[in-house]
Amino acid sequence: MTVSELGVLVAVLAASYLCGTFPSASLVARRHGVDITKVGSGNQGTSNVIRNLGWRAGLVVFALDMAKGAASVALGWVATGASWWGDAWIKGWGDAGGRRGWVAYGCLVAAVMGHTFPVIRSTRGGKGVATAGGGVFVLYFTVSAVLCTSWFVLSKLTRKASVASLTIAFLTPVGMWLSGAAPWEVGVLVVLVAFVFWKHRANLGRLRAGTEPDLLPGAPPPAPGTPPASPGSSPV
């Protein structure tokens, strides 16, 4: 690896992280004259936006968060050799190249970390479900399309965003494996899924206690005395 190639790698990972920090929920809520950090649960996720601003605004946030993951993975893909772009910026890295190379997965992880831990902002981030789903959209389109659709179906049926999010998170590496993903690819997603479950630990506590709020416009935030959302987290 040359010094210039190392510089490109650092640059694409940093760009993916910064892309993940884009404050989708805050900007959408601000257009409605609302500070999303001061209403409902105070979390900057799709769920809180839906409860306070309705499904239309929530869908915009969901799409923007997915776009962050998709754009980051696409950047990793281009950097390591998209033929329609021209010569690869990074050459000779074996399985680093191509749409499903390890650089693309590194960009996905960086975007999820930027979404969940946005160090350049003072506000807390989300839980990475939509951002990770956007990355999988580029890597395994069919798997992502099916599971993203399933999120809306499950959220409508169960009225619990956390149930829908955790279900599709669990099924993502399964779907990738069934689609022929390499073992290391499945392994990366298993680690991301474990991270998503960890970020949802407060939600899991409320689900066990029967106090998890419904995903309905106007639904109340978690009741006082229930397990609080951890710093740096949001419903989705």
N, C-alpha and C positions, 0 to 999 in steps of 0.2 A: 504494500500500500504506500503510495506516495504521499508527501506532505499535502499536496493540493487535494488529493482524494480524501484524506482525513479531514481537511477543512470543509469539503463539501458535505461529508457525513455529519459533522458537527452542525453545520448550517441547516441541513434539512431536518435534523432532529430538533434543533432549537426552534425552527420555523413551525414545526408540527406542534411543539409545546405551546408556542405563542398563539397558534390558531385555536388550540383547545381552550385558551383563556378567554376567548371572545364571549362577552356577557350577554348571551342571547335573551335570557329571561328578563334581565334588568332593562334592556333596551326596548323589548316589546312592551313590558309593563309601563315604562316611562312614556311611550307613545299614547298610552291610555290614561296618563296623568297619575300613575300609581307607582309608589316605591315598593317593589315586591318584597324587599327585606323587612318592611314594617307592617305587612298585612298577612293574615293567615298564620301559617307556621313560620313565616319569615325566610323560608328557603327559596333559593333560586333554581327551581326545577319545574318541569312540565306540570307536575301535579298541583303545585301551589298556584301556578298561573291559571290552570283550569278551574280550580275552586274559586278563585277571586275574579277572573276575567272571562271565563267561559272557554268552551272547547275550541273556538276558532283561534283565539290567541294562543291557547295551549298547543295547537297543531303547528302554528308558526314556530314556536320555541322548539318543539320536537324536531321539525324539519331543519332548522338552523343548527341544532346540536348534532344531528346526523351529518349535515354538510361538513362540519368541522372534522369529523373522523374520516369521511370520504375524501376530502381535499388533502388531508395529511397523508393518507395511504397512497393516493394518486401521486403526490409529490415524491414519495419514496420510490414509486414505480418509475416515474420519469427519470429520476436521478440515476437509476441503475440500468436504464436501457430500453425505454419505449421506442420502438423502431420508427414510429411516425414522428418522433421528435428529432431524430438524428442520432449522432453518436452518444453513447452513454457518458454521463459525467463521471461515473465510477466504473472502472473496468476490471475484469479479471478476478472477481470475488466469488466465483463459483455460484452457489445458490443464492448469493446476494442479489443477483439480477432477476429481472422479470417481475410480473405482477404479484407473485406470491413469494418473493424473496425475503430474507430476514431483515433487510433494510426497510421494506414496506411495513413489516410487523413492528419494527422498532419505532417507526413514525406513528403507528396506531397507538402503541403504548404511550408514547410521548404526548399525543393528543389527549388521551384519557387522563393522564396525569395533569395536564394543563387545565382540563375541565374540572377535575376534582380538587386540585391544589393550585389555584391561580395565584402564585406568589407575587405577581405584579399588581394585584388588586387587593384591597383591604377586606373585601367581602368573601364569604365562603363560597365554595364551588358546588357542583352537583355530584351525582353518583356514577356518572359515566356510561349509563345504559344506552342512551341514544347515540352518544359519540362513538362508543364501541360498535354499535349497530351500523353506523354509517361507514366505518372502516370495513366491516364484514361485507357491506353492500358492494364495495369495490372488489374485495377478495373472492367472495362467494355470493353472487347476486341472488340466486334462487333461494338460498338459505336465509339471507337477510330479508328478502321480500316476504317470504312466508312467515317468518317470525315477527317482523314488524307489524304485519297485518294481524297476526295472532295477539299482539299486545293490545290492540284496540278491542278485539273481540273479548279477550279475557278481562280487560278493565271494565268493559260494559257489563259482562256477566257477573263478575265478582264485586265490582265497584271498589276494588282495591288496586291502586297503582302498583304497590309493592308486590302483590301476588303476581300480577302480570309481568312486571319487570324481572322478578326472580325466576319465574317459569321460563321466559324466553332466554334469559341468561344461561340457565342450566342446559337448555336444549341446543344452544348455539354450537358448542364443540361436538355434540352428538350429530347435529346436522352436517357439520363440516366433515366429520369422520365418514358419514354415510355418502358424502359427495366425493370421497377419495382424497381428502387432505392428508398431507404427510404427518407422521406421528409428532414431529416437532411443532407443526402448526397447531395441531390439536392441543399440545402441551401449553403453548403460549396462551391460547384461549381459556384453558382450564385455570391457569394462573389469574387471568383477568376476571374470570367468573368468581373465583375465590375472593378476589379483591372487591368485586361488586357486592357479594354477600356480606363481606365485612363492613362495607359502607352502609349496608341496610340493617345492621345489627339492632339499631333502635326500633326500626319498623318491625323486625322479627319479634322483639319484646312486646310491642303493642299488639301484634297479631295474636301472640300467645295469651295476652291479657284481655283480648277482645275489645281493645280501645283504638285500633287503627281507624282513622277517619275515612269516610267514603270518598271516592273520586267523583264528586258532583259539584257543579257550580253552586257556591254558597254554603258548601259543607264546612263545618267548624274545624279548626285546627286540632291537633292532639290535646286532649283534656289535661288540665293541671294534675300533676302527680303521676303521669304516665312516663315511661322512659323517654328522656329528651333526645332530640336529634343531636348527634355529636357535632362538635365544631368542624366546619369544612364540609358539611354534607347537606344534601337536599333530597326530596322525595324521588327524583328521577335523575 
